[in-house]
Amino acid sequence: MGTLRDLQYALQEKIEELRQRDALIDELELELDQKDELIQKLQNELDKYRSVIRPATQQVHKPTSALQEQQRTKRQAISAEPTALDIQDLSHVTLPFYPKSPESKELIKEAILDNDFMKNLELSQIQEIVDCMYPVEYDKESCIIKEGDVGSLVYVMEDGKVEVTKEGMKLCTMGPGKVFGELAILYNCTRTATVQTLTNVKLWAIDRQCFQTIMMRTGLIKHAEYMEFLKSVPTFQGLPEEILSKLADVLEEVEASSLTLVFCICSKWSFFYRQLRL
């Protein structure tokens, strides 16, 4: 039979072993929570992309001429909605302006830059969106967006918390600094989820017409600027207007230094050039 000292030593070993097991269990539980969070995030992204693909596939049988026209004007906006407006039409449109605190402006800007579908907007477009957004408030347990409805507003959360559900199943909760409702505006589809308030909330909103005007006006102005630039390049002089328009679609601005602005044409130009030589 062991001595008291031996028994105490054995007990300490067991306690240490249990402590290590508890630490391992805590570590595994933390890892499991992180994986659950990642799965939820990926599911949310999957729902978004599905909602984008669905309206796109519905347009597959458009006439060829319509498709060509849509391709020619693709840089006018990130929206999938076609437009036949020109700069003259849009130059007479006066956008609304709603004053905001510097903190609110920064919150809206950061929310847009953090959104996968809006982060690639030009800074000038983001600034106009910030200026045009107006305040909206909802009480607790109010329905802001209902799945399947036609969407006409995109929101940025400033204060409060909302719950997002799809087909009755909870997807996530959102707090300040988040954009929602953007898919219906960007891709002309119905609402892909339901958003209901968990607390009183304060939001900033912009309607479809105002958003589309900003996108189209900026895109058309850029396209016109690129066309003028291409016409001034000796290499491109004499090219048909249609070819120049295609080149303008793939023209990109690259900041080479603080004093130099370089215009680059991506590899698609080689395709257009080969077509010209055939």
C-alpha positions, 0 to 999 in steps of 0.5 A: 500500500502506498504512502500518503505522499504517493497518494497525494502525488497520484492525485495531483497527476490526475488533477493535472490530467483532467485540467489538460483535458478540460483545456483541450475540450475548450480549445476544440469547442472554440475551433468548432464555434469558429467553423460554425461561424465560417459555415454560416458566412459561406452559406450567406455568401452562397445565398447572395451568389445564387440570387445573382445567378438566378436573374442572370440565367433568366436573361439567356434568351434575350435577342442577340442585338440586346445582348450586344447593346448590354455588353457595349454599355456594361461600364455604365454601372454595376447594375444589370439593368440596361439603360438607353440614357445619355449624358445629356439626359442625366445632366439635368437630373438633380440628386437629393442631398441629406446633411449628415454628421462626419461620423455618419458619413464615415460609417456609410462609406466604410459599410459600402467598402466592406460590402462584397457587391459594392466595394469596387465602386469608384470613390466619387460614386460612393460619395454621391451615394453617401450624400443622397442617403436619407434617414429611416427609423424602425421600431423593434419587431418591425419587418424592413425587408420581406423575402420575395418582395420587389426591392426598391431601397438599399440600407446602411445600418447606423444603430440597432440590430436586425435578424436575417432569415431565409425560408424561415431559417435564421441566417445571421444578425447584423449590427451597425456598419452593415449594408443590406438590400443591395442585391435587389437594387444591383441585379433587379431581382426580388428580395432574397431574404427577410430582415426584421428588427430585434431592437429599435433601429436607425438606418440610412437608405437610398432608392433605386432611381437615385442609385441607378442615376449615380451609377449611369451618370458616372459610367457614361461620363467615364466612357465619354472621357475614354472615347475622347482619349482613344480618339486622340491616340494616333494608333487608334485614329481611323478605327470605327466608333464601335471598336473604340467603344469596345476599347473604352469598355476595357480601358483602365486607369493606373496611377503610375506616380504622383504626377503621372496618370497612365491609361492601360488597355487590358489583354482583351485589346489583343482580341479586338486587334486580331479581329481588325486584321482579319 
